Amino acid sequence: MINGDIIQIGKLIDKSYEEKNEKALYDCISSAESIRDNCNTPDDLAVLEYYIGNAWADLDKIRSSTSQGLWAYNRNEHINAIKSFRRCVSTNNISDHIRKNIFLQAYTNLGNMFSVSGRIIYAIECWKNALEIEPTFGMAGCNYGHGLIYYASYLYDTNHEALVLRHAYRLLRTYSSQPNIPKEAQTVFDSGVEAIKKKLGESFLSKRNEFKKYSLGKTDQEKSYKKWVLDNGLFLNPLNDLFFDTAIAHDVTSLPSMLVRDFSAPVFQGFYNQIKQEYLTARYLFYCYEHELSGEGIHFSDKGRCLVDTFDYPQYGFRYEQLKNSFKMLYSLFDKIGYFLNEYLRLGKDKNKVYFKNVWYRNNQIDPNIEGLNNNPLRGLYFLSKDLFSNDGKDMEYLEVADPDAKRIYDLRNNLEHKYCKIHWFKLDETEGDLCNDTLAFSVTEFELSEKTFRLLRYIREAVIYLSLSVHVEEKKLHKNVEVAIPLFLSDYDN
């Protein structure tokens, strides 16, 4: 049984939103936060955080009703809602009833919040998490479909746009017939269905997705690698968020058509090529560590080495260096993306001092030159940066909820790149004595480093796609203001 005081707070939040009473919603949040530390069970805590998230989300809806408010980057209510919903779904040892009811709705709401934030790829994960709990949950399925309409609108490839819209159409048609969808939401979802139907026509929408089957490679090694990438949704291809057919197994995301004032060198295309190639290489290095090198024993390049035993079970070898290099390569791409944004958006920041964590700010506030662009994929990049880097105390609180290990990931990168990091089979017990306690080394288990590297793979894929879509949004604005442009075609790089 959930604490009665918590249930009462939930009812008051619903009533306050119906009345659009901001003060009452703030009072509900204060009451809820005052009893947070006194929750007796994980179920109580999860429900309380869910209610707090709802209250913040309700306030966000009320306060961002103007177009200016909707595009603001640091809407405190929006950010606080994300924190609360994340606290909810990270609660451990909850009952199956709470998972099937509260987590189900919290994941749905979290997806909605991140869709608005521009992080549609992460939002898709949240909606899928909800549907994994309850495959027939209408609000998760409909919000998923509705979110894909916006995703499609940012794609520069019209074929991709049509396929994503058809997927959205089917989700909306399937889930809008489920019970318990509010009338107001039903109207929004129905209008989405009609908009897609008008754009694509019923003939196209009624066709099945009949992707042509392609070979994944000439060798078993290549086929295994590409199947792993495809199954894990790691191709630089927006369709790999939705489909896992062999036709999707290509890293097709690039920069869209761009306007330049003169016949200057295609510097941004070259820069994006480099970012993309480094991601692909880091991805394969991780795969090699996890699959191709895992059962080999000592790699031939390590034979004949002379290393001493330091009594603390360290992991040395070519395989572990592949893992380290994958991590370092991935992490370095964040700052390259920050540098790209500074140059492309002409933000004017010092080239030697611009990084992914600070490119967004001017005088410790969101740079108005960024916020004023009304570019949702760009905002997605900003919210991705908030999951990784702290700019002030509030950011640190958000960061600790988003990823409690974010600071450790930063320290891990710093030690891998500049100091001394030692991989161990298992977490060392520091009480075992000085002989096994390497005070110079930053210790990390193989499992932890592997898990964090895979997480970086997903982050970087997300960032590289958002970067392309951000440029597309800006280029569409430029094309509207140009009457005549002379095309210059760039051929594909010869593989």
C-alpha positions in Angstrom: 0.0 0.0 0.0 1.2 3.5 -0.9 1.4 6.1 1.9 -1.9 8.0 2.0 -0.2 11.3 2.2 1.5 10.6 -1.1 -1.8 9.6 -2.8 -3.4 12.8 -1.6 -0.5 14.9 -3.0 -1.1 13.2 -6.4 -4.8 14.0 -6.4 -4.0 17.7 -5.5 -1.5 17.9 -8.3 -4.2 16.7 -10.8 -6.8 19.2 -9.4 -4.3 22.1 -9.4 -3.4 21.5 -13.1 -7.1 21.3 -14.1 -7.5 24.7 -12.5 -4.2 26.0 -14.0 -3.2 27.0 -10.5 0.5 27.6 -10.5 0.8 28.4 -6.8 -1.0 25.3 -5.8 1.3 23.2 -8.0 4.4 24.7 -6.3 2.8 24.0 -2.9 2.3 20.4 -3.9 5.9 20.1 -4.9 7.1 21.6 -1.6 4.8 19.2 0.4 6.1 16.2 -1.6 9.8 17.2 -1.2 9.3 17.7 2.5 8.4 14.0 2.9 10.9 12.5 0.4 13.4 11.5 3.0 10.8 9.8 5.1 9.5 7.4 2.4 9.4 4.0 4.0 9.5 1.8 0.9 11.0 2.0 -2.6 7.4 1.9 -3.9 6.5 5.1 -1.9 9.6 6.9 -3.2 9.0 5.9 -6.9 5.4 7.1 -6.7 6.4 10.3 -4.9 9.0 11.2 -7.6 6.5 10.4 -10.3 4.0 12.8 -8.8 6.7 15.5 -8.4 7.6 15.0 -12.0 4.0 15.4 -13.1 3.7 18.7 -11.1 6.8 20.1 -12.7 5.7 19.0 -16.2 2.3 20.6 -15.6 4.0 23.9 -14.6 6.1 23.6 -17.7 3.0 23.2 -19.9 1.4 26.3 -18.3 4.5 28.5 -18.4 5.8 27.6 -21.9 2.5 28.1 -23.6 3.9 31.1 -25.6 6.2 30.4 -28.6 9.0 32.3 -26.9 8.7 30.1 -23.7 8.6 26.9 -25.8 12.0 27.6 -27.3 13.8 28.5 -24.1 16.7 26.2 -23.3 16.7 26.5 -19.5 13.1 26.1 -18.6 13.5 25.2 -14.9 10.2 23.4 -14.7 11.1 21.3 -17.8 14.5 20.4 -16.3 13.1 19.6 -12.9 10.4 17.3 -14.4 13.2 15.3 -16.2 15.1 15.0 -12.9 12.1 13.7 -11.0 11.0 11.2 -13.7 14.6 9.9 -13.9 14.7 9.5 -10.1 11.5 7.6 -10.3 12.6 5.0 -12.9 16.0 4.6 -11.2 14.4 3.5 -7.9 15.6 0.0 -7.1 13.7 -2.9 -5.5 10.2 -1.7 -6.6 7.2 -4.0 -6.8 5.9 -5.4 -10.0 2.8 -3.4 -9.6 4.7 -0.1 -9.5 6.8 -1.2 -12.5 3.7 -1.9 -14.5 1.9 1.2 -13.5 4.2 4.0 -12.4 7.4 3.2 -14.3 5.2 2.7 -17.4 3.9 6.2 -17.2 7.1 7.8 -16.0 9.0 6.4 -19.0 6.3 7.7 -21.3 6.5 11.2 -19.7 10.3 11.1 -19.8 10.1 10.3 -23.6 7.8 13.3 -24.0 10.1 15.6 -22.1 13.1 14.6 -24.1 11.3 14.8 -27.4 10.5 18.4 -26.6 14.2 18.9 -25.6 15.3 17.8 -29.1 16.7 14.5 -27.9 14.3 12.4 -30.0 16.7 9.4 -30.2 16.8 9.2 -26.4 13.0 9.8 -26.3 12.5 6.8 -28.6 14.4 4.6 -26.1 12.1 5.9 -23.3 8.9 5.1 -25.2 10.3 1.7 -26.1 11.1 1.0 -22.4 7.4 1.8 -21.6 6.1 -0.5 -24.3 8.4 -3.2 -23.1 6.6 -3.0 -19.8 3.2 -3.0 -21.4 3.1 -3.5 -25.2 -0.5 -2.2 -25.5 -0.1 1.1 -23.5 -1.8 3.6 -25.8 -0.2 6.8 -24.5 3.3 5.4 -25.0 2.6 4.2 -28.5 0.8 7.4 -29.6 3.5 9.7 -28.1 6.1 7.6 -29.8 4.3 8.0 -33.2 3.7 11.7 -32.6 7.4 12.2 -31.7 8.4 10.5 -35.0 6.5 13.1 -36.9 8.8 15.8 -35.6 11.9 13.5 -36.1 10.9 13.1 -39.8 10.5 16.9 -40.2 14.2 17.3 -39.4 15.5 14.7 -41.9 17.1 15.9 -45.1 16.6 12.6 -47.0 13.0 12.6 -48.3 13.0 8.8 -48.5 13.9 8.5 -44.9 11.3 11.1 -44.0 8.6 9.1 -45.7 9.6 5.8 -44.0 9.7 7.4 -40.6 6.3 9.0 -41.2 4.8 5.7 -42.3 6.1 4.2 -39.1 4.6 7.1 -37.1 1.3 6.6 -39.0 1.1 2.9 -38.1 1.9 3.6 -34.4 -0.8 6.3 -34.2 -3.4 4.1 -35.9 -2.6 1.1 -33.8 -2.4 2.8 -30.4 -5.0 5.5 -30.7 -7.8 2.9 -30.4 -6.5 1.8 -27.0 -8.6 2.9 -24.0 -7.8 5.7 -21.5 -6.4 8.2 -24.0 -7.5 11.7 -22.9 -9.8 13.5 -25.3 -7.3 16.4 -25.8 -4.5 14.0 -26.6 -6.7 12.0 -29.0 -7.4 15.2 -31.0 -3.6 15.8 -31.3 -2.9 12.3 -32.4 -5.8 12.2 -34.9 -4.5 15.4 -36.5 -1.1 13.8 -36.8 -2.7 10.9 -38.7 -4.5 13.2 -41.0 -1.4 15.3 -41.7 0.6 12.2 -42.6 -2.2 10.9 -44.8 -2.4 14.3 -46.6 1.4 14.4 -47.2 2.0 10.8 -48.3 -1.4 9.4 -49.5 -3.1 6.2 -48.4 -1.6 4.1 -51.2 1.9 4.6 -49.9 0.8 4.3 -46.2 -0.9 1.0 -46.8 2.2 -0.7 -48.3 4.3 -2.9 -46.1 7.9 -2.1 -45.5 9.6 -4.4 -48.0 13.2 -3.6 -47.6 15.5 -5.2 -50.1 17.8 -7.8 -48.5 21.5 -7.0 -48.7 24.5 -9.0 -47.9 26.2 -7.8 -44.8 29.6 -8.5 -46.2 31.9 -10.9 -48.0 33.4 -12.6 -45.0 32.0 -14.1 -41.9 34.0 -11.5 -39.9 32.4 -8.6 -41.7 28.9 -10.1 -41.5 29.2 -10.7 -37.8 30.4 -7.1 -37.2 27.7 -5.4 -39.2 25.0 -7.6 -37.6 26.2 -6.5 -34.2 26.1 -2.8 -35.2 22.6 -3.2 -36.7 21.2 -5.1 -33.8 22.5 -2.5 -31.3 21.2 0.4 -33.3 24.7 1.9 -33.9 24.7 2.7 -37.6 24.8 6.4 -38.4 21.4 6.1 -40.0 18.2 7.5 -38.5 16.3 4.5 -39.7 18.4 2.2 -37.4 16.4 3.7 -34.5 13.3 2.0 -35.9 14.3 -0.8 -38.3 16.9 -3.6 -38.2 16.8 -4.9 -41.7 20.0 -5.4 -43.7 19.0 -2.5 -46.0 19.6 -0.2 -43.0 23.2 -1.4 -42.4 24.9 1.7 -43.9 26.4 4.8 -42.2 24.6 7.1 -44.5 24.2 10.2 -42.3 26.2 13.1 -43.7 25.8 16.9 -43.9 22.9 18.1 -46.1 23.3 20.4 -49.1 24.9 23.6 -47.9 25.0 27.2 -49.2 28.3 29.1 -49.4 29.0 32.6 -50.6 31.8 31.7 -52.9 33.7 28.6 -54.1 35.5 28.1 -50.9 36.8 24.7 -49.8 34.1 22.3 -48.3 35.6 22.6 -44.8 32.6 21.5 -42.9 32.0 18.5 -45.1 35.7 17.5 -44.4 35.3 18.1 -40.7 32.1 16.0 -40.5 33.9 13.3 -42.5 36.6 13.2 -39.8 34.1 13.1 -36.9 32.2 10.3 -38.6 35.3 8.3 -39.4 36.6 8.5 -35.9 33.2 7.2 -34.6 33.3 4.3 -37.0 36.8 3.4 -36.0 36.1 3.6 -32.3 33.0 1.5 -32.9 35.0 -1.2 -34.6 37.7 -1.1 -31.9 35.1 -1.8 -29.3 33.7 -4.6 -31.3 37.2 -6.2 -31.7 37.7 -6.0 -28.0 34.4 -7.6 -27.2 34.3 -10.2 -29.9 37.3 -10.8 -32.1 40.0 -10.6 -29.4 38.1 -12.1 -26.5 38.9 -15.7 -27.0 42.4 -15.5 -28.5 44.4 -15.6 -25.3 47.6 -13.6 -25.7 47.7 -11.6 -28.9 50.8 -12.3 -31.1 52.0 -8.7 -30.7 52.2 -9.3 -26.9 54.3 -12.4 -27.1 57.8 -12.1 -25.7 56.9 -9.0 -23.6 58.6 -8.6 -20.3 56.2 -7.3 -17.7 56.4 -7.7 -13.9 53.6 -9.1 -11.7 52.4 -6.3 -9.4 50.2 -8.5 -7.2 46.9 -6.7 -8.0 45.7 -8.7 -11.0 46.1 -6.0 -13.7 44.9 -6.6 -17.3 47.5 -5.9 -19.9 47.5 -6.7 -23.5 46.5 -5.5 -27.0 42.8 -6.3 -26.4 42.7 -3.9 -23.4 44.5 -1.2 -25.3 41.8 -1.5 -28.0 39.2 -0.9 -25.4 41.0 2.1 -24.0 41.5 3.6 -27.4 37.9 3.2 -28.2 36.9 5.1 -25.1 39.4 7.9 -25.6 38.5 8.3 -29.3 34.8 8.5 -28.5 35.2 11.0 -25.7 37.4 13.3 -27.8 34.6 13.6 -30.3 32.5 15.7 -28.0 35.0 18.6 -28.1 35.4 18.3 -31.8 31.6 18.7 -32.1 31.8 21.8 -29.9 34.6 23.2 -32.2 32.4 22.5 -35.2 29.5 24.3 -33.8 31.6 27.3 -32.8 32.8 27.7 -36.4 29.6 26.8 -38.3 27.4 29.0 -36.2 30.0 31.7 -36.1 29.8 32.1 -32.3 33.2 33.8 -32.1 34.5 31.9 -29.1 38.3 31.4 -28.7 39.2 28.4 -30.8 41.7 27.2 -28.2 39.2 27.4 -25.4 35.9 26.1 -26.9 34.7 22.7 -25.8 31.4 20.7 -25.9 30.6 21.7 -22.3 31.1 25.5 -22.8 30.2 26.2 -26.4 26.6 26.8 -25.3 27.3 29.7 -22.9 28.2 33.3 -22.9 28.8 35.1 -19.6 27.5 31.9 -17.8 24.2 32.2 -19.5 22.9 30.3 -22.6 24.3 32.1 -25.6 21.4 34.1 -27.2 23.0 33.4 -30.6 22.2 29.7 -30.0 18.9 30.0 -28.2 17.5 32.4 -30.8 18.0 29.9 -33.6 14.9 27.9 -32.6 16.8 24.8 -33.7 15.5 21.7 -31.9 18.2 19.2 -33.0 20.7 21.8 -31.7 18.8 21.9 -28.5 19.1 18.1 -28.4 22.9 18.5 -28.5 22.7 20.9 -25.6 20.6 18.5 -23.5 23.0 15.7 -24.4 25.9 17.9 -23.0 24.0 18.3 -19.8 24.1 14.5 -19.3 27.9 14.6 -19.4 29.2 17.9 -18.2 28.5 20.3 -15.3 28.7 24.1 -15.8 27.4 25.1 -12.4 25.7 23.7 -9.2 22.3 23.2 -10.8 24.0 21.4 -13.7 25.8 19.1 -11.3 22.5 18.1 -9.6 21.0 17.3 -13.0 24.1 15.4 -14.0 24.0 13.3 -10.8 20.4 12.3 -11.6 21.1 11.7 -15.3 24.2 9.7 -14.8 25.6 9.2 -11.3 28.8 8.0 -13.0 29.3 11.1 -15.2 32.0 12.5 -13.0 33.8 9.1 -12.9 33.6 9.0 -16.7 35.3 12.4 -16.8 38.0 11.3 -14.4 38.4 8.0 -16.3 39.0 9.9 -19.5 41.5 12.3 -17.8 43.5 9.4 -16.4 43.4 7.4 -19.6 44.6 10.3 -21.6 47.0 12.1 -19.3 47.9 10.0 -16.3 47.9 6.4 -15.3 44.9 4.1 -15.5 45.0 0.4 -14.6 42.4 -2.1 -15.6 41.6 -4.9 -13.1 39.7 -8.2 -13.3 37.6 -7.2 -10.3 37.2 -4.3 -7.9 40.1 -4.2 -5.5 39.6 -4.3 -1.8 41.7 -1.4 -0.5 42.0 -3.0 2.9 44.2 -5.8 1.5 47.4 -3.9 2.3 49.8 -1.5 0.7 51.4 -4.2 -1.5 48.2 -4.4 -3.6 47.2 -0.7 -3.3 48.7 1.2 -6.3 48.3 4.8 -5.1 49.4 6.2 -8.4 46.9 4.4 -10.5 43.3 5.2 -11.3 41.7 1.7 -11.0 38.8 0.6 -13.1 37.4 -2.9 -13.7 37.3 -4.3 -17.2 33.5 -4.6 -16.9 33.1 -0.9 -15.9 35.3 0.4 -18.7 33.5 -1.8 -21.2 30.1 -0.7 -20.0 31.0 3.0 -20.1 32.6 2.7 -23.5 29.4 1.2 -24.9 27.4 4.0 -23.3 29.7 6.5 -25.0 29.1 4.8 -28.4 25.4 5.5 -28.0 26.0 9.1 -26.9 28.3 9.9 -29.8 26.0 8.3 -32.4 23.2 10.4 -31.0 25.4 13.5 -31.1 26.7 12.9 -34.7 23.2 12.6 -36.0 21.9 15.7 -34.2 24.9 17.6 -35.6 23.8 16.8 -39.1 20.2 17.6 -38.4 21.1 20.9 -36.7 23.0 22.0 -39.8 20.0 21.0 -42.0 17.7 23.2 -39.9 20.0 26.2 -40.4 20.6 25.5 -44.1 16.8 25.4 -44.8 16.6 28.9 -43.4 19.4 30.1 -45.7 17.8 28.5 -48.8 14.6 30.4 -48.2 16.5 33.7 -48.5 18.4 32.8 -51.7 16.8 33.2 -55.1 19.7 31.7 -57.3 22.3 29.2 -56.3 24.8 27.4 -58.5 25.1 23.7 -57.5 28.5 22.2 -56.8 28.4 18.4 -56.5 30.8 16.6 -54.3 31.3 12.9 -55.3 31.5 10.1 -52.8 35.0 9.4 -51.3 36.4 6.3 -53.1 36.4 3.4 -50.7 
